[in-house]
Amino acid sequence: MFTQITSFENLYSAYLGARKCKRYRTSILRFSRNLEENLISLQRELLARTYKHGGYREFIISDSKKRLIKAPLFRDRVIHHAVCNVVELIFERRFIYDSYACRKGKGTHAAVKRLESFVKSLAPAKTYCLKCDISKYFNSIDHEILLGLLKNKIKNEDVLWLLYEIISSNSQGIPIGNLTSQLFANIYLNELDHFIKRILRERYYIRYMDDFLILSNKKENLRYDKERIKIFLVERLKLRLHPKKAEIFPIDKGIDFLGYVVRDSCRFLRKPTVKRFLKKKQQYEKMIKNSKWTEQSFRGFCDSWRGYANFANSYKLLEKLGLN
């Protein structure tokens, strides 16, 4: 496995993945200028086990909430891609079907469609939803537990050394910004997935990263599930449910999930999502007037949001916003 990760072919593939959509950034151009030499240097460091993960550039983004992003150096991003190219295949076989974050052929749209199919399967009986997320998930991932889960499937000492080097590059939890963090986060909560499917035996369960829900016609079952999940998370993974985002409710008024509201066989955009778009649109329009942004970039922003909105029943909304 270590040979696969450190092969020149894999490192070159990792370089292509790491530079995707960002190839003209200064740090990437600098690395690309002496590409073969830089990849061989990385390969030598890995084989000699002298590779050291660099630091992070930190910044905050605000979408639905403020998030601290830690961006690694480009050479470290290449290593992350090289690791994921190989390690992801091992764990993909263990993931349940209804885990949708950061996996090929999955994603938010697939998760919402699956939710709709669950709702239809349970109709016309009265249906309830247990909807939860994990409090400060990425920052709460325990390094020892994560390494233990990795060791369950990976026995190669060189690979484990490299995984430890990446994990320990962040003092607490795993950083939002690393490609490996997405994989590690899925591996960590795969334990919860199997607990809910095998022990609680819940059929109508969906997870997207740390957001998850269960549908049932029996409200008392969901109350029981919620308490068992709380205990499991604390005892097995040292995690806690978000105190304000773990609720049981009838689905009649809609299920707010991954930016869409599913109700009566329809998908709607969340009101806060539309408000955020309008606020950004106004900001970008001002930037264009002050020559701080281009018309082309603005059109790209609108096209991207239109694509997102088109997945919902949003024809009238887009018409009102002048985006049809």
C-alpha positions in Angstrom: 0.0 0.0 0.0 2.8 2.4 0.8 4.4 1.6 -2.5 1.1 2.6 -4.2 0.9 5.9 -2.3 4.6 6.8 -3.0 4.8 5.8 -6.7 5.6 8.6 -9.0 2.5 7.9 -11.0 0.3 8.3 -8.0 2.1 11.5 -6.9 1.6 12.9 -10.4 -2.1 12.0 -10.3 -2.3 13.6 -6.8 -0.6 16.8 -8.2 -3.3 17.0 -10.9 -6.0 16.6 -8.4 -4.6 19.1 -6.0 -4.2 21.8 -8.7 -7.7 21.3 -10.2 -9.5 24.6 -10.7 -6.6 26.4 -9.0 -3.7 26.0 -11.4 -2.8 29.7 -11.8 -2.3 30.4 -8.1 1.2 31.6 -7.3 2.1 28.6 -5.0 0.9 26.1 -7.6 2.8 27.8 -10.5 5.9 27.8 -8.3 5.6 24.1 -7.6 4.8 23.3 -11.2 7.8 25.2 -12.5 10.1 22.3 -11.3 7.4 19.7 -11.2 9.4 16.5 -11.7 12.1 17.6 -9.2 9.4 18.5 -6.6 7.6 15.3 -6.9 10.8 13.2 -6.7 11.7 15.2 -3.6 8.4 14.4 -2.0 8.8 10.8 -3.0 12.3 10.6 -1.3 11.0 12.3 1.9 8.2 9.7 2.1 10.4 6.7 1.4 12.9 7.9 4.0 10.1 8.9 6.4 11.6 12.3 6.7 8.5 14.1 5.4 7.0 16.7 7.8 3.6 18.2 7.3 3.8 22.0 7.0 1.6 24.6 8.7 -1.7 26.1 7.7 -3.0 29.4 6.4 -6.1 30.2 8.4 -9.1 32.2 7.3 -12.8 32.4 8.1 -15.7 31.9 5.7 -19.3 32.8 6.4 -22.1 30.9 4.7 -24.8 29.6 7.0 -22.4 30.1 9.8 -18.8 31.1 10.4 -16.2 28.4 9.8 -12.4 28.4 10.4 -10.7 27.1 7.3 -7.1 25.8 7.5 -5.5 25.7 4.1 -2.3 23.5 3.9 0.7 24.2 1.7 0.4 22.9 -1.9 3.0 20.2 -1.4 1.0 18.9 1.6 -2.2 19.0 -0.5 -0.4 16.7 -3.1 0.3 14.3 -0.2 -3.3 14.4 0.9 -4.5 13.5 -2.6 -1.9 10.7 -2.9 -3.1 9.2 0.4 -6.8 9.5 -0.5 -6.2 7.9 -3.9 -5.3 4.7 -2.2 -6.8 4.7 1.3 -10.3 5.8 0.3 -10.7 2.6 -1.8 -10.2 0.4 1.3 -12.8 2.2 3.4 -15.3 2.8 0.7 -16.4 -0.9 0.8 -17.3 -0.5 4.5 -19.4 2.7 4.1 -23.2 2.3 4.1 -25.2 3.2 1.0 -26.9 6.1 2.7 -23.8 8.1 3.6 -23.6 10.9 1.1 -20.8 13.4 1.8 -17.6 13.5 -0.2 -18.2 10.2 -2.1 -18.3 9.5 -5.8 -21.8 9.3 -7.1 -23.3 10.7 -3.9 -23.6 14.4 -2.8 -26.4 16.7 -1.6 -28.8 16.2 -4.5 -28.6 12.4 -4.2 -29.2 12.7 -0.5 -32.3 14.9 -0.9 -33.7 12.6 -3.6 -33.2 9.6 -1.2 -35.0 11.5 1.5 -37.9 12.1 -0.9 -38.0 8.4 -1.6 -38.1 7.6 2.1 -41.0 10.0 2.6 -43.0 8.3 -0.2 -42.3 4.9 1.2 -43.6 5.8 4.7 -46.7 7.6 3.3 -49.6 7.9 3.9 -49.1 7.0 7.6 -48.1 9.8 10.0 -44.4 10.2 9.8 -41.8 11.7 12.2 -38.2 12.7 11.7 -35.3 12.7 14.2 -32.9 15.2 12.8 -29.5 15.8 14.4 -26.0 17.1 13.9 -22.8 16.8 15.9 -21.6 19.7 18.1 -18.3 21.1 16.7 -17.7 17.9 14.8 -14.4 18.4 13.0 -12.8 20.0 16.1 -14.1 17.2 18.3 -12.6 14.2 16.5 -10.3 12.3 18.9 -6.9 11.5 17.3 -6.5 8.3 19.3 -9.9 6.9 18.3 -9.4 7.9 14.7 -6.0 6.2 14.5 -7.5 3.1 16.1 -10.2 3.0 13.4 -7.6 3.4 10.7 -5.4 0.6 12.3 -8.4 -1.7 12.2 -8.1 -1.9 8.4 -4.5 -0.7 7.7 -1.6 -2.8 9.0 1.3 -1.3 7.0 3.5 0.7 9.5 4.7 3.1 6.9 1.2 4.1 5.9 0.2 4.5 9.5 3.2 6.7 10.1 2.1 9.0 7.2 -1.5 9.1 8.4 -0.3 10.0 11.9 1.9 12.8 10.4 -1.1 14.3 8.7 -3.5 13.9 11.7 -1.0 15.3 14.2 -0.4 18.4 12.0 -3.4 19.8 13.7 -3.3 20.1 17.5 -7.0 19.3 18.1 -9.5 17.5 15.8 -9.0 17.6 12.1 -8.9 20.8 10.0 -11.6 21.9 7.6 -9.6 22.4 4.5 -7.7 19.1 4.2 -8.9 16.5 1.6 -7.9 13.8 4.1 -10.2 15.4 6.7 -13.3 14.6 4.6 -12.2 11.0 4.4 -11.3 10.8 8.1 -14.7 12.4 9.0 -16.6 9.7 7.1 -14.5 6.9 8.6 -15.1 8.3 12.1 -18.9 8.5 11.8 -19.1 5.2 9.8 -19.2 3.7 13.4 -22.4 5.6 14.0 -23.9 4.5 10.7 -23.4 0.8 11.5 -24.7 1.3 15.0 -28.0 2.9 13.7 -28.4 0.3 10.9 -27.3 -2.9 12.7 -28.1 -2.3 16.3 -31.0 0.1 16.2 -32.1 -1.5 12.9 -33.4 1.7 11.4 -34.1 1.5 7.7 -34.8 5.1 6.9 -31.5 6.7 7.8 -29.4 9.2 5.9 -26.2 10.9 6.8 -24.3 13.8 5.1 -21.1 14.4 7.1 -22.3 15.3 10.6 -25.9 16.0 9.6 -28.1 12.9 9.8 -31.8 12.0 10.1 -34.1 9.0 10.7 -37.7 8.7 9.6 -40.2 6.6 11.3 -44.0 6.2 11.7 -43.4 5.6 15.5 -42.4 8.7 17.4 -41.6 6.6 20.6 -39.0 4.7 18.6 -37.2 7.9 17.6 -37.2 9.0 21.2 -35.5 5.8 22.1 -33.1 6.1 19.2 -32.1 9.6 20.2 -31.1 8.5 23.7 -29.2 5.5 22.5 -27.3 7.6 19.9 -26.4 10.2 22.6 -24.8 7.4 24.7 -23.1 5.8 21.8 -21.5 9.0 20.6 -20.1 9.9 24.0 -18.9 6.5 25.0 -17.6 5.3 21.6 -16.5 8.5 19.8 -16.3 11.2 22.4 -18.8 13.3 20.5 -22.0 15.1 21.5 -25.2 15.9 19.7 -25.7 19.6 19.1 -28.2 20.6 22.0 -30.3 22.8 19.7 -30.1 20.7 16.6 -31.4 17.3 17.8 -35.1 17.3 17.5 -38.1 15.0 16.7 -40.9 16.5 14.7 -43.8 15.5 12.3 -42.7 15.9 8.7 -46.0 17.6 7.6 -44.4 21.1 7.6 -41.3 19.9 5.8 -37.8 18.6 6.5 -35.1 21.2 6.3 -32.1 19.2 5.0 -28.9 20.3 3.1 -30.2 23.7 2.1 -33.6 22.4 0.8 -37.0 21.9 2.4 -38.7 18.7 1.4 -42.5 18.9 1.7 -45.5 17.3 0.0 -43.3 15.8 -2.8 -41.8 19.2 -3.5 -38.4 20.8 -2.9 -38.1 24.4 -1.7 -35.1 26.6 -1.0 -34.6 27.7 2.6 -35.5 31.4 3.2 -32.1 32.1 4.8 -30.4 30.6 1.7 -32.3 33.1 -0.6 -31.5 36.0 1.8 -27.8 35.1 1.8 -27.8 35.1 -2.0 -29.5 38.5 -2.2 -27.0 40.0 0.3 -24.0 38.6 -1.7 -25.6 39.8 -5.0 -25.8 43.3 -3.6 -22.3 43.2 -2.4 -20.9 42.0 -5.7 -22.9 44.6 -7.6 -21.3 47.3 -5.5 -17.9 45.8 -6.1 -18.5 45.9 -9.9 -19.4 49.6 -9.7 -16.1 50.2 -7.8 -14.2 48.1 -10.4 -13.3 45.5 -7.7 -15.0 42.7 -9.5 -15.7 41.8 -13.1 -19.0 41.3 -14.9 -17.8 37.8 -16.0 -17.2 36.7 -12.3 -20.6 38.1 -11.4 -22.3 36.1 -14.2 -20.5 33.0 -13.0 -21.7 33.6 -9.4 -25.3 34.0 -10.7 -25.1 30.9 -13.0 -23.8 28.8 -10.1 -26.6 29.9 -7.8 -29.2 29.4 -10.6 -28.0 25.8 -11.0 -28.3 25.3 -7.2 -31.8 26.8 -7.2 -33.0 24.8 -10.2 -32.8 21.6 -8.2 -35.8 23.0 -6.1 -39.2 24.0 -7.3 -38.0 27.6 -7.8 -39.3 28.7 -11.2 -41.3 31.6 -9.8 -38.6 32.6 -7.4 -36.0 32.7 -10.2 -38.4 34.7 -12.3 -38.9 37.2 -9.4 -35.2 37.5 -9.0 -34.7 38.0 -12.7 -32.6 34.9 -13.1 -34.7 32.9 -15.5 
